[in-house]
Structure formats: C-alpha cells, structure tokens
Amino acid sequence: MKKVIEVEGMCCKRCAERAEKKLLLSDGVSGAHANFKKGVIFVEAALSDAELAACVEAAGFKVREVRPRKGIFG
C-alpha cells in the first residue's frame, strides 16, 4: 500500500537519505522517497501505520501523521 508519512526534523538532504535508508532496511518496505523541503516521506509498504511510524522515529524524526497516498485517479 502506498502511504505518506509527515515528519518533523528533516532539515537537509542527508536527513532525508537517513530516513529513506532506515525504511528500506525494514522488511515489508519496497520503496521510499523522502522530501525534506515538504517534510514528507512517500513509501510503498506492507507495514502498519504504527510500524512505519516506529521505524521513522528510530531514525530520529518525529512523525506527525501517516496517511494513505491518493493518486490523481483516486
């Protein structure tokens, strides 16, 4: 399932890379792309919202929200 994770504390490209790497090392995550300027991480994962939040928090960031990612077609 594709999801969006809103985070606080990602201030640079290196922070975004750290968040992506932490997620990609988790079983059940097939893709992750972080945008530090917007403070979001786009993920494709079979993990629950709580598991995704715990993973991102383990990387040193505060999770504000995990929500489903909606495309232009719904």
PQR file of N, CA, C, O and H, with PARSE charges and radii, in Angstrom:
ATOM      1  N   MET A   1       0.838  -1.167   0.000 -0.4000 1.5000
ATOM      2  CA  MET A   1       0.000   0.000   0.000 -0.0000 2.0000
ATOM      3  C   MET A   1       0.891   1.242   0.000  0.5500 1.7000
ATOM      4  O   MET A   1       1.911   1.284   0.688 -0.5500 1.4000
ATOM      5  N   LYS A   2       0.501   2.240  -0.770 -0.4000 1.5000
ATOM      6  CA  LYS A   2       1.258   3.488  -0.834 -0.0000 2.0000
ATOM      7  C   LYS A   2       0.765   4.431   0.254  0.5500 1.7000
ATOM      8  O   LYS A   2      -0.436   4.640   0.425 -0.5500 1.4000
ATOM      9  H   LYS A   2      -0.328   2.206  -1.329  0.4000 1.0000
ATOM     10  N   LYS A   3       1.732   5.002   0.991 -0.4000 1.5000
ATOM     11  CA  LYS A   3       1.395   5.887   2.105 -0.0000 2.0000
ATOM     12  C   LYS A   3       2.293   7.115   2.100  0.5500 1.7000
ATOM     13  O   LYS A   3       3.351   7.138   1.471 -0.5500 1.4000
ATOM     14  H   LYS A   3       2.707   4.832   0.853  0.4000 1.0000
ATOM     15  N   VAL A   4       1.834   8.140   2.824 -0.4000 1.5000
ATOM     16  CA  VAL A   4       2.598   9.370   3.020 -0.0000 2.0000
ATOM     17  C   VAL A   4       2.824   9.522   4.516  0.5500 1.7000
ATOM     18  O   VAL A   4       1.888   9.421   5.309 -0.5500 1.4000
ATOM     19  H   VAL A   4       0.974   8.122   3.335  0.4000 1.0000
ATOM     20  N   ILE A   5       4.069   9.766   4.892 -0.4000 1.5000
ATOM     21  CA  ILE A   5       4.408   9.987   6.291 -0.0000 2.0000
ATOM     22  C   ILE A   5       4.850  11.439   6.432  0.5500 1.7000
ATOM     23  O   ILE A   5       5.834  11.850   5.817 -0.5500 1.4000
ATOM     24  H   ILE A   5       4.829   9.848   4.247  0.4000 1.0000
ATOM     25  N   GLU A   6       4.131  12.214   7.236 -0.4000 1.5000
ATOM     26  CA  GLU A   6       4.529  13.594   7.508 -0.0000 2.0000
ATOM     27  C   GLU A   6       5.437  13.580   8.728  0.5500 1.7000
ATOM     28  O   GLU A   6       5.099  12.999   9.759 -0.5500 1.4000
ATOM     29  H   GLU A   6       3.332  11.880   7.736  0.4000 1.0000
ATOM     30  N   VAL A   7       6.607  14.233   8.601 -0.4000 1.5000
ATOM     31  CA  VAL A   7       7.580  14.210   9.681 -0.0000 2.0000
ATOM     32  C   VAL A   7       8.071  15.609  10.023  0.5500 1.7000
ATOM     33  O   VAL A   7       7.966  16.541   9.225 -0.5500 1.4000
ATOM     34  H   VAL A   7       6.881  14.705   7.764  0.4000 1.0000
ATOM     35  N   GLU A   8       8.606  15.727  11.224 -0.4000 1.5000
ATOM     36  CA  GLU A   8       9.278  16.939  11.668 -0.0000 2.0000
ATOM     37  C   GLU A   8      10.738  16.594  11.904  0.5500 1.7000
ATOM     38  O   GLU A   8      11.057  15.495  12.358 -0.5500 1.4000
ATOM     39  H   GLU A   8       8.691  14.970  11.872  0.4000 1.0000
ATOM     40  N   GLY A   9      11.614  17.525  11.599 -0.4000 1.5000
ATOM     41  CA  GLY A   9      13.029  17.333  11.897 -0.0000 2.0000
ATOM     42  C   GLY A   9      13.896  16.976  10.703  0.5500 1.7000
ATOM     43  O   GLY A   9      15.113  16.867  10.849 -0.5500 1.4000
ATOM     44  H   GLY A   9      11.355  18.417  11.230  0.4000 1.0000
ATOM     45  N   MET A  10      13.312  16.792   9.527 -0.4000 1.5000
ATOM     46  CA  MET A  10      14.110  16.557   8.323 -0.0000 2.0000
ATOM     47  C   MET A  10      14.498  17.912   7.750  0.5500 1.7000
ATOM     48  O   MET A  10      13.668  18.598   7.153 -0.5500 1.4000
ATOM     49  H   MET A  10      12.323  16.881   9.409  0.4000 1.0000
ATOM     50  N   CYS A  11      15.758  18.298   7.930 -0.4000 1.5000
ATOM     51  CA  CYS A  11      16.148  19.650   7.536 -0.0000 2.0000
ATOM     52  C   CYS A  11      17.079  19.699   6.326  0.5500 1.7000
ATOM     53  O   CYS A  11      17.365  20.782   5.815 -0.5500 1.4000
ATOM     54  H   CYS A  11      16.432  17.740   8.415  0.4000 1.0000
ATOM     55  N   CYS A  12      17.555  18.545   5.861 -0.4000 1.5000
ATOM     56  CA  CYS A  12      18.501  18.568   4.748 -0.0000 2.0000
ATOM     57  C   CYS A  12      18.428  17.248   3.961  0.5500 1.7000
ATOM     58  O   CYS A  12      17.716  16.316   4.333 -0.5500 1.4000
ATOM     59  H   CYS A  12      17.322  17.665   6.276  0.4000 1.0000
ATOM     60  N   LYS A  13      19.171  17.210   2.888 -0.4000 1.5000
ATOM     61  CA  LYS A  13      19.187  16.019   2.035 -0.0000 2.0000
ATOM     62  C   LYS A  13      19.718  14.802   2.791  0.5500 1.7000
ATOM     63  O   LYS A  13      19.238  13.684   2.601 -0.5500 1.4000
ATOM     64  H   LYS A  13      19.749  17.968   2.585  0.4000 1.0000
ATOM     65  N   ARG A  14      20.694  15.025   3.632 -0.4000 1.5000
ATOM     66  CA  ARG A  14      21.277  13.914   4.408 -0.0000 2.0000
ATOM     67  C   ARG A  14      20.247  13.309   5.373  0.5500 1.7000
ATOM     68  O   ARG A  14      20.198  12.093   5.559 -0.5500 1.4000
ATOM     69  H   ARG A  14      21.084  15.932   3.787  0.4000 1.0000
ATOM     70  N   CYS A  15      19.431  14.168   5.980 -0.4000 1.5000
ATOM     71  CA  CYS A  15      18.358  13.679   6.857 -0.0000 2.0000
ATOM     72  C   CYS A  15      17.371  12.824   6.063  0.5500 1.7000
ATOM     73  O   CYS A  15      16.952  11.758   6.516 -0.5500 1.4000
ATOM     74  H   CYS A  15      19.470  15.156   5.829  0.4000 1.0000
ATOM     75  N   ALA A  16      17.008  13.306   4.873 -0.4000 1.5000
ATOM     76  CA  ALA A  16      16.072  12.568   4.021 -0.0000 2.0000
ATOM     77  C   ALA A  16      16.647  11.208   3.641  0.5500 1.7000
ATOM     78  O   ALA A  16      15.929  10.208   3.644 -0.5500 1.4000
ATOM     79  H   ALA A  16      17.348  14.172   4.506  0.4000 1.0000
ATOM     80  N   GLU A  17      17.921  11.166   3.317 -0.4000 1.5000
ATOM     81  CA  GLU A  17      18.566   9.905   2.960 -0.0000 2.0000
ATOM     82  C   GLU A  17      18.585   8.942   4.141  0.5500 1.7000
ATOM     83  O   GLU A  17      18.405   7.736   3.967 -0.5500 1.4000
ATOM     84  H   GLU A  17      18.504  11.978   3.314  0.4000 1.0000
ATOM     85  N   ARG A  18      18.806   9.475   5.350 -0.4000 1.5000
ATOM     86  CA  ARG A  18      18.810   8.630   6.550 -0.0000 2.0000
ATOM     87  C   ARG A  18      17.438   8.005   6.774  0.5500 1.7000
ATOM     88  O   ARG A  18      17.342   6.824   7.108 -0.5500 1.4000
ATOM     89  H   ARG A  18      18.952  10.454   5.491  0.4000 1.0000
ATOM     90  N   ALA A  19      16.378   8.787   6.594 -0.4000 1.5000
ATOM     91  CA  ALA A  19      15.019   8.269   6.763 -0.0000 2.0000
ATOM     92  C   ALA A  19      14.712   7.205   5.714  0.5500 1.7000
ATOM     93  O   ALA A  19      14.156   6.155   6.036 -0.5500 1.4000
ATOM     94  H   ALA A  19      16.456   9.747   6.323  0.4000 1.0000
ATOM     95  N   GLU A  20      15.073   7.475   4.462 -0.4000 1.5000
ATOM     96  CA  GLU A  20      14.848   6.503   3.383 -0.0000 2.0000
ATOM     97  C   GLU A  20      15.572   5.198   3.668  0.5500 1.7000
ATOM     98  O   GLU A  20      14.997   4.118   3.533 -0.5500 1.4000
ATOM     99  H   GLU A  20      15.525   8.328   4.201  0.4000 1.0000
ATOM    100  N   LYS A  21      16.839   5.299   4.065 -0.4000 1.5000
ATOM    101  CA  LYS A  21      17.651   4.102   4.315 -0.0000 2.0000
ATOM    102  C   LYS A  21      17.049   3.261   5.447  0.5500 1.7000
ATOM    103  O   LYS A  21      16.980   2.036   5.354 -0.5500 1.4000
ATOM    104  H   LYS A  21      17.306   6.176   4.175  0.4000 1.0000
ATOM    105  N   LYS A  22      16.618   3.933   6.510 -0.4000 1.5000
ATOM    106  CA  LYS A  22      16.037   3.212   7.647 -0.0000 2.0000
ATOM    107  C   LYS A  22      14.780   2.461   7.221  0.5500 1.7000
ATOM    108  O   LYS A  22      14.570   1.318   7.628 -0.5500 1.4000
ATOM    109  H   LYS A  22      16.674   4.929   6.586  0.4000 1.0000
ATOM    110  N   LEU A  23      13.945   3.101   6.403 -0.4000 1.5000
ATOM    111  CA  LEU A  23      12.726   2.447   5.930 -0.0000 2.0000
ATOM    112  C   LEU A  23      13.036   1.293   4.987  0.5500 1.7000
ATOM    113  O   LEU A  23      12.445   0.219   5.099 -0.5500 1.4000
ATOM    114  H   LEU A  23      14.116   4.029   6.073  0.4000 1.0000
ATOM    115  N   LEU A  24      13.955   1.511   4.064 -0.4000 1.5000
ATOM    116  CA  LEU A  24      14.267   0.480   3.069 -0.0000 2.0000
ATOM    117  C   LEU A  24      14.908  -0.761   3.683  0.5500 1.7000
ATOM    118  O   LEU A  24      14.835  -1.844   3.103 -0.5500 1.4000
ATOM    119  H   LEU A  24      14.435   2.383   3.973  0.4000 1.0000
ATOM    120  N   LEU A  25      15.531  -0.616   4.845 -0.4000 1.5000
ATOM    121  CA  LEU A  25      16.119  -1.757   5.529 -0.0000 2.0000
ATOM    122  C   LEU A  25      15.074  -2.597   6.265  0.5500 1.7000
ATOM    123  O   LEU A  25      15.370  -3.702   6.719 -0.5500 1.4000
ATOM    124  H   LEU A  25      15.590   0.264   5.316  0.4000 1.0000
ATOM    125  N   SER A  26      13.869  -2.076   6.380 -0.4000 1.5000
ATOM    126  CA  SER A  26      12.787  -2.801   7.060 -0.0000 2.0000
ATOM    127  C   SER A  26      12.135  -3.803   6.115  0.5500 1.7000
ATOM    128  O   SER A  26      11.925  -3.517   4.937 -0.5500 1.4000
ATOM    129  H   SER A  26      13.629  -1.178   6.011  0.4000 1.0000
ATOM    130  N   ASP A  27      11.820  -4.970   6.644 -0.4000 1.5000
ATOM    131  CA  ASP A  27      11.071  -5.951   5.859 -0.0000 2.0000
ATOM    132  C   ASP A  27       9.670  -5.411   5.614  0.5500 1.7000
ATOM    133  O   ASP A  27       9.041  -4.870   6.523 -0.5500 1.4000
ATOM    134  H   ASP A  27      11.990  -5.203   7.601  0.4000 1.0000
ATOM    135  N   GLY A  28       9.195  -5.555   4.415 -0.4000 1.5000
ATOM    136  CA  GLY A  28       7.855  -5.090   4.094 -0.0000 2.0000
ATOM    137  C   GLY A  28       7.812  -3.741   3.409  0.5500 1.7000
ATOM    138  O   GLY A  28       6.740  -3.295   3.001 -0.5500 1.4000
ATOM    139  H   GLY A  28       9.706  -5.995   3.677  0.4000 1.0000
ATOM    140  N   VAL A  29       8.960  -3.075   3.270 -0.4000 1.5000
ATOM    141  CA  VAL A  29       9.012  -1.787   2.577 -0.0000 2.0000
ATOM    142  C   VAL A  29       9.687  -1.999   1.233  0.5500 1.7000
ATOM    143  O   VAL A  29      10.841  -2.423   1.170 -0.5500 1.4000
ATOM    144  H   VAL A  29       9.831  -3.438   3.601  0.4000 1.0000
ATOM    145  N   SER A  30       8.967  -1.705   0.160 -0.4000 1.5000
ATOM    146  CA  SER A  30       9.528  -1.917  -1.174 -0.0000 2.0000
ATOM    147  C   SER A  30      10.006  -0.625  -1.825  0.5500 1.7000
ATOM    148  O   SER A  30      10.709  -0.669  -2.834 -0.5500 1.4000
ATOM    149  H   SER A  30       8.030  -1.361   0.211  0.4000 1.0000
ATOM    150  N   GLY A  31       9.638   0.516  -1.267 -0.4000 1.5000
ATOM    151  CA  GLY A  31      10.097   1.776  -1.828 -0.0000 2.0000
ATOM    152  C   GLY A  31       9.909   2.910  -0.840  0.5500 1.7000
ATOM    153  O   GLY A  31       8.961   2.911  -0.055 -0.5500 1.4000
ATOM    154  H   GLY A  31       9.067   0.552  -0.447  0.4000 1.0000
ATOM    155  N   ALA A  32      10.828   3.886  -0.883 -0.4000 1.5000
ATOM    156  CA  ALA A  32      10.730   5.056  -0.010 -0.0000 2.0000
ATOM    157  C   ALA A  32      11.420   6.230  -0.675  0.5500 1.7000
ATOM    158  O   ALA A  32      12.518   6.098  -1.216 -0.5500 1.4000
ATOM    159  H   ALA A  32      11.598   3.884  -1.521  0.4000 1.0000
ATOM    160  N   HIS A  33      10.760   7.386  -0.629 -0.4000 1.5000
ATOM    161  CA  HIS A  33      11.348   8.614  -1.148 -0.0000 2.0000
ATOM    162  C   HIS A  33      10.986   9.753  -0.199  0.5500 1.7000
ATOM    163  O   HIS A  33       9.809  10.037   0.020 -0.5500 1.4000
ATOM    164  H   HIS A  33       9.868   7.493  -0.189  0.4000 1.0000
ATOM    165  N   ALA A  34      12.001  10.400   0.359 -0.4000 1.5000
ATOM    166  CA  ALA A  34      11.790  11.487   1.313 -0.0000 2.0000
ATOM    167  C   ALA A  34      12.019  12.833   0.643  0.5500 1.7000
ATOM    168  O   ALA A  34      12.940  12.995  -0.159 -0.5500 1.4000
ATOM    169  H   ALA A  34      12.958  10.169   0.181  0.4000 1.0000
ATOM    170  N   ASN A  35      11.169  13.794   0.983 -0.4000 1.5000
ATOM    171  CA  ASN A  35      11.302  15.164   0.508 -0.0000 2.0000
ATOM    172  C   ASN A  35      11.453  16.046   1.744  0.5500 1.7000
ATOM    173  O   ASN A  35      10.472  16.336   2.428 -0.5500 1.4000
ATOM    174  H   ASN A  35      10.422  13.662   1.634  0.4000 1.0000
ATOM    175  N   PHE A  36      12.690  16.473   2.031 -0.4000 1.5000
ATOM    176  CA  PHE A  36      12.929  17.226   3.254 -0.0000 2.0000
ATOM    177  C   PHE A  36      12.323  18.622   3.194  0.5500 1.7000
ATOM    178  O   PHE A  36      11.982  19.178   4.238 -0.5500 1.4000
ATOM    179  H   PHE A  36      13.488  16.238   1.476  0.4000 1.0000
ATOM    180  N   LYS A  37      12.177  19.202   2.012 -0.4000 1.5000
ATOM    181  CA  LYS A  37      11.599  20.545   1.897 -0.0000 2.0000
ATOM    182  C   LYS A  37      10.122  20.553   2.283  0.5500 1.7000
ATOM    183  O   LYS A  37       9.633  21.521   2.865 -0.5500 1.4000
ATOM    184  H   LYS A  37      12.454  18.750   1.164  0.4000 1.0000
ATOM    185  N   LYS A  38       9.418  19.473   1.957 -0.4000 1.5000
ATOM    186  CA  LYS A  38       7.996  19.368   2.295 -0.0000 2.0000
ATOM    187  C   LYS A  38       7.765  18.634   3.609  0.5500 1.7000
ATOM    188  O   LYS A  38       6.665  18.683   4.159 -0.5500 1.4000
ATOM    189  H   LYS A  38       9.815  18.687   1.485  0.4000 1.0000
ATOM    190  N   GLY A  39       8.792  17.954   4.118 -0.4000 1.5000
ATOM    191  CA  GLY A  39       8.655  17.209   5.364 -0.0000 2.0000
ATOM    192  C   GLY A  39       7.803  15.964   5.235  0.5500 1.7000
ATOM    193  O   GLY A  39       7.052  15.617   6.146 -0.5500 1.4000
ATOM    194  H   GLY A  39       9.685  17.915   3.671  0.4000 1.0000
ATOM    195  N   VAL A  40       7.923  15.285   4.085 -0.4000 1.5000
ATOM    196  CA  VAL A  40       7.144  14.073   3.864 -0.0000 2.0000
ATOM    197  C   VAL A  40       8.021  12.947   3.327  0.5500 1.7000
ATOM    198  O   VAL A  40       9.064  13.178   2.716 -0.5500 1.4000
ATOM    199  H   VAL A  40       8.533  15.568   3.344  0.4000 1.0000
ATOM    200  N   ILE A  41       7.568  11.736   3.574 -0.4000 1.5000
ATOM    201  CA  ILE A  41       8.200  10.541   3.027 -0.0000 2.0000
ATOM    202  C   ILE A  41       7.113   9.748   2.327  0.5500 1.7000
ATOM    203  O   ILE A  41       6.087   9.428   2.929 -0.5500 1.4000
ATOM    204  H   ILE A  41       6.720  11.548   4.070  0.4000 1.0000
ATOM    205  N   PHE A  42       7.331   9.433   1.073 -0.4000 1.5000
ATOM    206  CA  PHE A  42       6.407   8.598   0.306 -0.0000 2.0000
ATOM    207  C   PHE A  42       6.925   7.171   0.372  0.5500 1.7000
ATOM    208  O   PHE A  42       8.076   6.909   0.022 -0.5500 1.4000
ATOM    209  H   PHE A  42       8.164   9.693   0.584  0.4000 1.0000
ATOM    210  N   VAL A  43       6.090   6.253   0.816 -0.4000 1.5000
ATOM    211  CA  VAL A  43       6.514   4.863   0.960 -0.0000 2.0000
ATOM    212  C   VAL A  43       5.538   3.920   0.288  0.5500 1.7000
ATOM    213  O   VAL A  43       4.351   4.213   0.146 -0.5500 1.4000
ATOM    214  H   VAL A  43       5.155   6.465   1.101  0.4000 1.0000
ATOM    215  N   GLU A  44       6.066   2.788  -0.117 -0.4000 1.5000
ATOM    216  CA  GLU A  44       5.244   1.678  -0.565 -0.0000 2.0000
ATOM    217  C   GLU A  44       5.605   0.525   0.351  0.5500 1.7000
ATOM    218  O   GLU A  44       6.716  -0.004   0.309 -0.5500 1.4000
ATOM    219  H   GLU A  44       7.031   2.550  -0.002  0.4000 1.0000
ATOM    220  N   ALA A  45       4.634   0.142   1.188 -0.4000 1.5000
ATOM    221  CA  ALA A  45       4.947  -0.829   2.228 -0.0000 2.0000
ATOM    222  C   ALA A  45       3.741  -1.664   2.604  0.5500 1.7000
ATOM    223  O   ALA A  45       2.590  -1.265   2.421 -0.5500 1.4000
ATOM    224  H   ALA A  45       3.731   0.571   1.222  0.4000 1.0000
ATOM    225  N   ALA A  46       4.046  -2.840   3.137 -0.4000 1.5000
ATOM    226  CA  ALA A  46       3.014  -3.733   3.647 -0.0000 2.0000
ATOM    227  C   ALA A  46       2.946  -3.656   5.176  0.5500 1.7000
ATOM    228  O   ALA A  46       2.341  -4.519   5.812 -0.5500 1.4000
ATOM    229  H   ALA A  46       4.981  -3.164   3.286  0.4000 1.0000
ATOM    230  N   LEU A  47       3.558  -2.636   5.762 -0.4000 1.5000
ATOM    231  CA  LEU A  47       3.586  -2.472   7.213 -0.0000 2.0000
ATOM    232  C   LEU A  47       2.409  -1.622   7.676  0.5500 1.7000
ATOM    233  O   LEU A  47       1.823  -0.871   6.897 -0.5500 1.4000
ATOM    234  H   LEU A  47       4.050  -1.935   5.245  0.4000 1.0000
ATOM    235  N   SER A  48       2.075  -1.752   8.952 -0.4000 1.5000
ATOM    236  CA  SER A  48       1.008  -0.925   9.524 -0.0000 2.0000
ATOM    237  C   SER A  48       1.526   0.499   9.737  0.5500 1.7000
ATOM    238  O   SER A  48       2.730   0.751   9.690 -0.5500 1.4000
ATOM    239  H   SER A  48       2.551  -2.363   9.585  0.4000 1.0000
ATOM    240  N   ASP A  49       0.601   1.414   9.969 -0.4000 1.5000
ATOM    241  CA  ASP A  49       0.982   2.807  10.221 -0.0000 2.0000
ATOM    242  C   ASP A  49       1.880   2.911  11.448  0.5500 1.7000
ATOM    243  O   ASP A  49       2.845   3.675  11.448 -0.5500 1.4000
ATOM    244  H   ASP A  49      -0.377   1.210  10.007  0.4000 1.0000
ATOM    245  N   ALA A  50       1.573   2.159  12.478 -0.4000 1.5000
ATOM    246  CA  ALA A  50       2.357   2.187  13.715 -0.0000 2.0000
ATOM    247  C   ALA A  50       3.778   1.685  13.479  0.5500 1.7000
ATOM    248  O   ALA A  50       4.735   2.238  14.020 -0.5500 1.4000
ATOM    249  H   ALA A  50       0.789   1.538  12.478  0.4000 1.0000
ATOM    250  N   GLU A  51       3.910   0.635  12.668 -0.4000 1.5000
ATOM    251  CA  GLU A  51       5.247   0.100  12.369 -0.0000 2.0000
ATOM    252  C   GLU A  51       6.065   1.099  11.550  0.5500 1.7000
ATOM    253  O   GLU A  51       7.262   1.267  11.785 -0.5500 1.4000
ATOM    254  H   GLU A  51       3.132   0.186  12.229  0.4000 1.0000
ATOM    255  N   LEU A  52       5.420   1.757  10.596 -0.4000 1.5000
ATOM    256  CA  LEU A  52       6.124   2.777   9.810 -0.0000 2.0000
ATOM    257  C   LEU A  52       6.554   3.940  10.689  0.5500 1.7000
ATOM    258  O   LEU A  52       7.680   4.425  10.578 -0.5500 1.4000
ATOM    259  H   LEU A  52       4.448   1.620  10.405  0.4000 1.0000
ATOM    260  N   ALA A  53       5.660   4.386  11.561 -0.4000 1.5000
ATOM    261  CA  ALA A  53       5.980   5.490  12.466 -0.0000 2.0000
ATOM    262  C   ALA A  53       7.140   5.129  13.388  0.5500 1.7000
ATOM    263  O   ALA A  53       8.030   5.950  13.610 -0.5500 1.4000
ATOM    264  H   ALA A  53       4.745   3.992  11.651  0.4000 1.0000
ATOM    265  N   ALA A  54       7.140   3.925  13.919 -0.4000 1.5000
ATOM    266  CA  ALA A  54       8.221   3.483  14.805 -0.0000 2.0000
ATOM    267  C   ALA A  54       9.554   3.458  14.079  0.5500 1.7000
ATOM    268  O   ALA A  54      10.584   3.816  14.650 -0.5500 1.4000
ATOM    269  H   ALA A  54       6.417   3.258  13.738  0.4000 1.0000
ATOM    270  N   CYS A  55       9.536   3.039  12.831 -0.4000 1.5000
ATOM    271  CA  CYS A  55      10.756   2.977  12.029 -0.0000 2.0000
ATOM    272  C   CYS A  55      11.322   4.376  11.791  0.5500 1.7000
ATOM    273  O   CYS A  55      12.526   4.596  11.925 -0.5500 1.4000
ATOM    274  H   CYS A  55       8.699   2.748  12.367  0.4000 1.0000
ATOM    275  N   VAL A  56      10.456   5.311  11.443 -0.4000 1.5000
ATOM    276  CA  VAL A  56      10.902   6.685  11.181 -0.0000 2.0000
ATOM    277  C   VAL A  56      11.379   7.346  12.470  0.5500 1.7000
ATOM    278  O   VAL A  56      12.361   8.088  12.462 -0.5500 1.4000
ATOM    279  H   VAL A  56       9.478   5.132  11.334  0.4000 1.0000
ATOM    280  N   GLU A  57      10.694   7.081  13.566 -0.4000 1.5000
ATOM    281  CA  GLU A  57      11.118   7.641  14.848 -0.0000 2.0000
ATOM    282  C   GLU A  57      12.449   7.059  15.300  0.5500 1.7000
ATOM    283  O   GLU A  57      13.229   7.742  15.964 -0.5500 1.4000
ATOM    284  H   GLU A  57       9.896   6.478  13.572  0.4000 1.0000
ATOM    285  N   ALA A  58      12.718   5.807  14.950 -0.4000 1.5000
ATOM    286  CA  ALA A  58      14.013   5.194  15.266 -0.0000 2.0000
ATOM    287  C   ALA A  58      15.142   5.871  14.487  0.5500 1.7000
ATOM    288  O   ALA A  58      16.299   5.836  14.906 -0.5500 1.4000
ATOM    289  H   ALA A  58      12.084   5.252  14.411  0.4000 1.0000
ATOM    290  N   ALA A  59      14.802   6.486  13.354 -0.4000 1.5000
ATOM    291  CA  ALA A  59      15.800   7.209  12.569 -0.0000 2.0000
ATOM    292  C   ALA A  59      16.032   8.614  13.118  0.5500 1.7000
ATOM    293  O   ALA A  59      16.926   9.321  12.653 -0.5500 1.4000
ATOM    294  H   ALA A  59      13.863   6.515  13.014  0.4000 1.0000
ATOM    295  N   GLY A  60      15.227   9.023  14.112 -0.4000 1.5000
ATOM    296  CA  GLY A  60      15.448  10.300  14.775 -0.0000 2.0000
ATOM    297  C   GLY A  60      14.484  11.415  14.394  0.5500 1.7000
ATOM    298  O   GLY A  60      14.775  12.587  14.631 -0.5500 1.4000
ATOM    299  H   GLY A  60      14.502   8.448  14.490  0.4000 1.0000
ATOM    300  N   PHE A  61      13.342  11.069  13.808 -0.4000 1.5000
ATOM    301  CA  PHE A  61      12.385  12.084  13.380 -0.0000 2.0000
ATOM    302  C   PHE A  61      11.057  11.895  14.094  0.5500 1.7000
ATOM    303  O   PHE A  61      10.707  10.785  14.493 -0.5500 1.4000
ATOM    304  H   PHE A  61      13.106  10.117  13.616  0.4000 1.0000
ATOM    305  N   LYS A  62      10.319  12.989  14.252 -0.4000 1.5000
ATOM    306  CA  LYS A  62       9.005  12.932  14.874 -0.0000 2.0000
ATOM    307  C   LYS A  62       7.958  12.787  13.780  0.5500 1.7000
ATOM    308  O   LYS A  62       7.925  13.569  12.830 -0.5500 1.4000
ATOM    309  H   LYS A  62      10.603  13.892  13.928  0.4000 1.0000
ATOM    310  N   VAL A  63       7.104  11.782  13.922 -0.4000 1.5000
ATOM    311  CA  VAL A  63       6.044  11.527  12.942 -0.0000 2.0000
ATOM    312  C   VAL A  63       4.806  12.307  13.342  0.5500 1.7000
ATOM    313  O   VAL A  63       4.318  12.184  14.465 -0.5500 1.4000
ATOM    314  H   VAL A  63       7.130  11.147  14.694  0.4000 1.0000
ATOM    315  N   ARG A  64       4.300  13.114  12.411 -0.4000 1.5000
ATOM    316  CA  ARG A  64       3.078  13.876  12.642 -0.0000 2.0000
ATOM    317  C   ARG A  64       1.846  13.099  12.199  0.5500 1.7000
ATOM    318  O   ARG A  64       0.806  13.129  12.858 -0.5500 1.4000
ATOM    319  H   ARG A  64       4.696  13.214  11.499  0.4000 1.0000
ATOM    320  N   GLU A  65       1.977  12.394  11.060 -0.4000 1.5000
ATOM    321  CA  GLU A  65       0.819  11.674  10.522 -0.0000 2.0000
ATOM    322  C   GLU A  65       1.279  10.643   9.500  0.5500 1.7000
ATOM    323  O   GLU A  65       2.252  10.854   8.777 -0.5500 1.4000
ATOM    324  H   GLU A  65       2.821  12.369  10.524  0.4000 1.0000
ATOM    325  N   VAL A  66       0.564   9.526   9.455 -0.4000 1.5000
ATOM    326  CA  VAL A  66       0.731   8.523   8.401 -0.0000 2.0000
ATOM    327  C   VAL A  66      -0.642   8.380   7.758  0.5500 1.7000
ATOM    328  O   VAL A  66      -1.632   8.100   8.433 -0.5500 1.4000
ATOM    329  H   VAL A  66      -0.227   9.354  10.042  0.4000 1.0000
ATOM    330  N   ARG A  67      -0.686   8.576   6.438 -0.4000 1.5000
ATOM    331  CA  ARG A  67      -1.971   8.507   5.741 -0.0000 2.0000
ATOM    332  C   ARG A  67      -1.801   7.793   4.414  0.5500 1.7000
ATOM    333  O   ARG A  67      -0.691   7.710   3.887 -0.5500 1.4000
ATOM    334  H   ARG A  67       0.118   8.803   5.889  0.4000 1.0000
ATOM    335  N   PRO A  68      -2.892   7.277   3.871 -0.5600 1.5000
ATOM    336  CA  PRO A  68      -2.819   6.650   2.533  0.2800 2.0000
ATOM    337  C   PRO A  68      -2.463   7.698   1.484  0.5500 1.7000
ATOM    338  O   PRO A  68      -2.857   8.859   1.585 -0.5500 1.4000
ATOM    339  N   ARG A  69      -1.721   7.270   0.490 -0.4000 1.5000
ATOM    340  CA  ARG A  69      -1.359   8.168  -0.603 -0.0000 2.0000
ATOM    341  C   ARG A  69      -2.429   8.072  -1.681  0.5500 1.7000
ATOM    342  O   ARG A  69      -2.743   6.982  -2.160 -0.5500 1.4000
ATOM    343  H   ARG A  69      -1.401   6.326   0.408  0.4000 1.0000
ATOM    344  N   LYS A  70      -2.974   9.193  -2.052 -0.4000 1.5000
ATOM    345  CA  LYS A  70      -4.005   9.228  -3.080 -0.0000 2.0000
ATOM    346  C   LYS A  70      -3.398   9.758  -4.365  0.5500 1.7000
ATOM    347  O   LYS A  70      -2.712  10.781  -4.370 -0.5500 1.4000
ATOM    348  H   LYS A  70      -2.719  10.079  -1.663  0.4000 1.0000
ATOM    349  N   GLY A  71      -3.656   9.057  -5.442 -0.4000 1.5000
ATOM    350  CA  GLY A  71      -3.189   9.489  -6.742 -0.0000 2.0000
ATOM    351  C   GLY A  71      -4.217  10.376  -7.418  0.5500 1.7000
ATOM    352  O   GLY A  71      -5.246  10.707  -6.830 -0.5500 1.4000
ATOM    353  H   GLY A  71      -4.213   8.226  -5.438  0.4000 1.0000
ATOM    354  N   ILE A  72      -3.940  10.754  -8.638 -0.4000 1.5000
ATOM    355  CA  ILE A  72      -4.863  11.630  -9.347 -0.0000 2.0000
ATOM    356  C   ILE A  72      -6.131  10.898  -9.763  0.5500 1.7000
ATOM    357  O   ILE A  72      -7.118  11.527 -10.146 -0.5500 1.4000
ATOM    358  H   ILE A  72      -3.104  10.485  -9.116  0.4000 1.0000
ATOM    359  N   PHE A  73      -6.107   9.576  -9.690 -0.4000 1.5000
ATOM    360  CA  PHE A  73      -7.279   8.794 -10.067 -0.0000 2.0000
ATOM    361  C   PHE A  73      -8.028   8.226  -8.871  0.5500 1.7000
ATOM    362  O   PHE A  73      -8.870   7.342  -9.029 -0.5500 1.4000
ATOM    363  H   PHE A  73      -5.306   9.065  -9.379  0.4000 1.0000
ATOM    364  N   GLY A  74      -7.731   8.724  -7.679 -0.4000 1.5000
ATOM    365  CA  GLY A  74      -8.481   8.243  -6.515 -0.0000 2.0000
ATOM    366  C   GLY A  74      -7.699   7.765  -5.395  0.5500 1.7000
ATOM    367  O   GLY A  74      -8.262   7.345  -4.383 -0.5500 1.4000
ATOM    368  H   GLY A  74      -7.048   9.443  -7.551  0.4000 1.0000
TER
END
